[in-house]
Amino acid sequence: MSPRDTGRARYYDAERLVFRLFDTASSSRTVQLAGTELTLPAEARFASIDAVRDYVGRVLELPSVRSRFPRAAEPVSVRERRGQSSAHYARSTTAAGDRLLSAEIAIPSSAEGRWALRELVVLHELAHHLDDSKGSGHGRGFVLTLIELVGLVLGPEAAFVFRVVLADSGIG
């Protein structure tokens, strides 16, 4: 059984700040954060669940991701999620917890759920897959995994944004 995810709401509040920074970056993609001017990478937006599925497969095949995260070798499926309020990651293991039975990312794609068809949301769900800390769902292990994954995929500027916003929010 996983530890209680007591910091989940606070984490999501901080993550929404990160999303807003990416959404409101000037046309030159620059933002000011913690006294530093950064150029943010362009964030991918996906047109379909198939595009998300392809992206997840490509991220898990990146040599840098494979060498850093042992769970990158474990398959994860991607499916459409009913509703619009959240994306979701689920992992099923044997009763002893020693073998993966399945791993799945569910992303809403209805008109109201299109907010989730963005790279930062998909990386968040992938971080759940890659996190082997056994901590709470949005605890320190997850946060460190997400920051490192974002850095490997989107670059150090994006990782810096997560690190600063989460630290300023008392997370991590």
CORVEN-V260018 format. One record per residue. N is the residue number from 1. RES is the residue in one letter. BURIAL is I if it has 16 or more other C-alpha atoms within 10 Angstrom, else O. Layout:
n = [N,N]
res = [RES,RES]
burial = [BURIAL,BURIAL]
This chain:
n = [1,2,3,4,5,6,7,8,9,10,11,12,13,14,15,16,17,18,19,20,21,22,23,24,25,26,27,28,29,30,31,32,33,34,35,36,37,38,39,40,41,42,43,44,45,46,47,48,49,50,51,52,53,54,55,56,57,58,59,60,61,62,63,64,65,66,67,68,69,70,71,72,73,74,75,76,77,78,79,80,81,82,83,84,85,86,87,88,89,90,91,92,93,94,95,96,97,98,99,100,101,102,103,104,105,106,107,108,109,110,111,112,113,114,115,116,117,118,119,120,121,122,123,124,125,126,127,128,129,130,131,132,133,134,135,136,137,138,139,140,141,142,143,144,145,146,147,148,149,150,151,152,153,154,155,156,157,158,159,160,161,162,163,164,165,166,167,168,169,170,171,172]
res = [M,S,P,R,D,T,G,R,A,R,Y,Y,D,A,E,R,L,V,F,R,L,F,D,T,A,S,S,S,R,T,V,Q,L,A,G,T,E,L,T,L,P,A,E,A,R,F,A,S,I,D,A,V,R,D,Y,V,G,R,V,L,E,L,P,S,V,R,S,R,F,P,R,A,A,E,P,V,S,V,R,E,R,R,G,Q,S,S,A,H,Y,A,R,S,T,T,A,A,G,D,R,L,L,S,A,E,I,A,I,P,S,S,A,E,G,R,W,A,L,R,E,L,V,V,L,H,E,L,A,H,H,L,D,D,S,K,G,S,G,H,G,R,G,F,V,L,T,L,I,E,L,V,G,L,V,L,G,P,E,A,A,F,V,F,R,V,V,L,A,D,S,G,I,G]
burial = [O,O,O,O,O,O,O,O,O,O,I,O,O,I,I,O,I,I,O,O,I,I,O,O,I,O,O,O,O,I,I,O,O,O,O,O,O,I,O,I,O,O,O,O,I,I,O,O,I,O,O,I,I,O,I,I,I,O,I,I,O,O,O,O,I,O,O,O,I,O,I,I,O,O,O,I,O,I,I,I,I,O,O,I,O,O,I,I,I,O,O,O,O,O,O,O,O,O,O,O,O,O,I,I,I,I,I,I,I,I,O,O,I,I,I,I,I,I,I,I,I,I,I,I,I,I,I,I,I,I,I,O,O,O,O,I,I,I,I,I,I,I,I,I,I,I,I,I,I,I,I,I,I,I,O,I,I,I,I,I,I,I,I,O,I,I,O,O,O,O,I,I]
